[in-house]
Amino acid sequence: MAQNTVNRDEDQLNRSKTELILRLGTYLKPYKLKTFAVICLMLFVMVIGILNPYLLKVAIDTNIKNHDVKGLVLIGVVLLALNSLAMIASKVRWTMISSVTNNILVNIRHELYTHIQKLSFTFFDNRPVGKILARVMGDISALQNLFNQSIQTLIPELLSLVCVTVVMFVLNVKLAIASMSILPFLAVAMFFIETRARKRWDDYRKKRSNLIAFIHEDFSGIKVVQSFAKEKDKEKDFKEKVSVLMGSFMRAVKMNDFFWPLVELSWGVGTVIVFYVGYKLVTSQEIEVGTLIAFSMYIGMFWRPIMNLSNFYNTLISNFSAADRIFDIMDIDPEIISEENAPAIPRINGEVQFRNVTFGYDENSTVLKNVNFTINPGEKIALVGATGAGKTTIVSLLSRFYDPLKGEILVDGKDIKKVDLESYRSQMGIMLQDTFLFSTSIMENIRYGKLNATDEEVIAAAKAVHAHDFIIKMENGYDTDVNERGSRLSLGQRQLISFARALLADPRILILDEATSNIDTHTEKLVQNGIETLLEGRTSFVIAHRLSTIRDCDKIMVIGNGNVEESGTHEELLRLKGHYYKLYMAQYSFINDGA
């Protein structure tokens, strides 16, 4: 899939109307009893509405004419009681509709959120976060009117239309056919409008997604924006995107606005046709004048549901795009999943093997080529090499964030693709180069490594990495909120908390990707001393550009040109005088020159 940006419209699959309606209809199934109850309440209110004119007719033509005060009072009481019941029924109906609709939206949003969490890194690599948020929040919310009207409008109006149509054919077949003669032309015109309106709503949703992605990216990088004084430039970009969004919305609305006048025009033309045919039938004495008058009343009852259904169809078309965008993501299969009935991996000893592993992030480039190595349990391994050489790729493959294109990765002799993914990852501790903290307290951020950990265990982990001293000096100690992404803390403090979180998980394999890159030299020494005992008995992979931090590793692997170019201890690689020797001497010379 092509890389998406905030300025590029997303690719989208347009499903058929039937497929979307059937698929959306499945979300109504758990609430079919409530939906049936709503329809019954609506029919009850409709019947009372029909009875009102009849009871008024009886009151006027019978009770008032005959001065029957008791009968008039009785009818008044009946009208009051019936309409009070109708008012209560309407209130209950709206409450039930709101409940059903909100529950459906919650279910869809939860299903989409759960599905997205299972998707592979490739999915997130190719999409701005803002565009994902647009689907989880905005597109799902757009379906609310659709479900409201499907319960409130679609079923009752269809039932009403069928009943009126039957009555019209019973009264007179010729007049019934005449009243419906305009429908084929209306259907063709609506299809013409629908195909164009749907494309315009698709475009509107894409532009809306672009705007949300832009806003999310801008606010996430607000420190960079302000530090370079680019507020005016961003404001200009924002106005341009809002203008584009407004234009796409107006184009979609203008096309949708043809629906209502088209139905009204068809109503008028259909009425003229009925009166013309009716006049011919009356003059030829095929029908009585009363039949024509009754039929003229039924024409209104026939076209009113069509008018309401056209409004529902309008809503349907404007929200098809939102449904398409939701199902686009739901139909993406996770690339990294456990095989069916995959066994849970036992407690890991820590032996790691890469066998002829080849990998690339896309079809046009290969990061690793036929990589082979074996790591013994409990060994501390350092990965060094130039930026982009593939160090992080190796630990990402080991963590099974991606699967190799060729070859296999074994842990304790078991192919990690053939064991339960959750049981495997639960025994790994990963501290990535990009430190991420949640917008909650320091205590809860560390506890994320082991959700059932006690406060004492959390504090012990913090002490092990020497984070305890700065934490207790903060305003609320371990209960201090770190703000979004930990913005309240320094880079070094964030990494120490992240380190404590990884250690609390008590992992069998520990991965440290540039874990000490933002820690000052004094703190780094404290951390190194603190983790020595914690690394004992665990296989660990350390990625670091500062070679001074990896001198004591059991094995150092130099990654370059898609493979392991050198492997050995610090002393062995120096004696080899290869790539590692050059890197080490370059850093040593740089430090001496700086001193």
Secondary structure by P-SEA (a helix, b strand, c coil): cccccccbbbbbbbbcaaaaaaaaaaaaccaaaaaaaaaaaaaaaaaaaaaaaaaaaaaaaccccccaaaaaaaaaaaaaaaaaaaaaaaaaaaaaaaaaaaaaaaaaaaaaaaaaaaccaaaaaaccaaaaaaaacaaaaaaaaaaaaaacccaaaaaaaaaaaaaaaaacaaaaaaaacaaaaaaaaaaaaaaaaaaaaaaaaaaaaaaaaaaaaaaaaaaaaaaacaaaaaaaaaaaaaaaaaaaaaaaaaaaaaaaaaaaaaaaaaaaaaaaaaaaaaaaccccaaaaaaaaaaaaaaaaaaaaaaaaaaaaaaaaaaaaaaaaaaaccccccccccccccccccbbbbbcbbbbbcccccccccccccccccbbbbbbbbcccccaaaaaaaaacccccccccccccccccccccaaaaaaabbbbccccccccccaaaaaacccccccaaaaaaaaaaacaaaaaaacccccccccccccccccaaaaaaaaaaaaaaacccbbbbccccccccaaaaaaaaaaacccccccbbbbbbccccccccccbbbbbccccccccccaaaaaaaccaaaaaaaaaaaaaaaac
